[in-house]
Amino acid sequence: MRTSRGMGAIRPELKKPKVIRRKDGDKVDLYAEGGETRSRPQNPSLWSKVKAEAKAKFDVYPSAYANAWAAKEYKSRGGSWAGADNRVKRD
């Protein structure tokens, strides 16, 4: 029996890169290693501790509530983020 999951589900290395086009016309690969569209914690050990606490605290992890709590808790403990600024910009 055939499934319609595609080759990415069977062999992750065959997953097609997701590319978006920015306003200035440049293409950005979202799966690029350390790409500019990805924020990452500056203190990975603190982030993993806070993530473990979120997994214990919330019934469903990952979820929007758990991730928001973890990010806020990480920031309150002195953690910071590296990478792209993904905040909403207002005109």
matplotlib code that plots the C-alpha trace (Angstrom):
import matplotlib.pyplot as plt

x = [0.0, 1.3, 1.3, 1.1, 3.7, 6.4, 10.1, 10.8, 9.0, 11.0, 14.4, 14.8, 17.9, 15.7, 13.5, 13.2, 14.6, 12.0, 13.0, 11.2, 11.7, 12.2, 11.0, 14.4, 14.3, 16.9, 16.1, 16.5, 16.8, 14.9, 16.8, 20.2, 22.6, 22.5, 20.5, 19.4, 15.7, 16.5, 16.9, 19.0, 19.8, 23.1, 23.2, 22.2, 22.6, 20.2, 17.8, 17.8, 17.1, 14.1, 12.8, 12.9, 11.0, 8.4, 8.0, 7.4, 5.0, 2.7, 0.8, 1.4, 4.9, 5.6, 2.8, 2.5, 1.8, 4.7, 7.2, 6.1, 6.5, 9.9, 11.1, 9.9, 11.5, 14.7, 14.8, 14.0, 17.0, 19.3, 19.3, 19.5, 19.0, 21.3, 20.3, 17.6, 15.3, 12.0, 9.8, 6.9, 7.8, 5.2, 5.1]
y = [0.0, 3.4, 6.4, 10.0, 11.3, 11.9, 11.1, 13.6, 11.4, 8.3, 9.9, 13.3, 14.1, 14.3, 17.0, 19.9, 23.1, 25.7, 29.0, 32.3, 35.5, 38.7, 42.2, 43.1, 40.0, 37.9, 34.3, 32.9, 29.2, 28.5, 25.3, 26.8, 26.2, 29.3, 31.1, 34.7, 33.6, 31.5, 32.8, 30.7, 30.9, 32.5, 30.2, 26.7, 25.1, 27.5, 27.1, 23.3, 23.6, 26.0, 23.8, 20.8, 22.7, 23.7, 20.0, 19.1, 22.1, 21.8, 18.7, 19.4, 20.2, 21.7, 24.1, 27.8, 28.4, 26.2, 27.8, 31.3, 30.5, 29.0, 32.0, 34.4, 32.4, 32.1, 35.9, 36.6, 34.4, 36.5, 34.5, 36.3, 35.4, 35.5, 35.6, 37.5, 40.0, 38.4, 40.9, 42.5, 45.9, 48.6, 51.5]
z = [0.0, -0.9, 1.4, 0.3, 2.9, 0.3, 0.4, 3.1, 5.6, 4.6, 4.0, 5.7, 3.7, 0.6, 2.2, -0.3, 1.1, 1.8, 0.1, 0.5, -1.4, 0.6, -0.5, -1.9, -4.2, -2.4, -1.7, 1.8, 2.6, 5.8, 6.5, 6.1, 8.9, 11.1, 8.6, 9.2, 9.7, 12.8, 16.3, 18.7, 22.4, 23.4, 26.5, 25.3, 28.8, 30.4, 27.5, 27.9, 31.6, 31.0, 28.2, 30.6, 33.2, 30.5, 29.5, 33.2, 33.8, 30.7, 29.6, 26.0, 24.8, 22.3, 22.3, 21.9, 25.6, 26.7, 24.2, 25.2, 28.9, 28.2, 26.2, 28.8, 31.6, 29.7, 29.2, 32.9, 34.0, 31.9, 28.6, 25.3, 21.6, 18.6, 15.0, 13.1, 14.8, 14.1, 16.0, 14.3, 12.9, 12.9, 10.5]

ax = plt.figure().add_subplot(projection="3d")
ax.plot(x, y, z, "-o")
ax.set_aspect("equal")
plt.show()
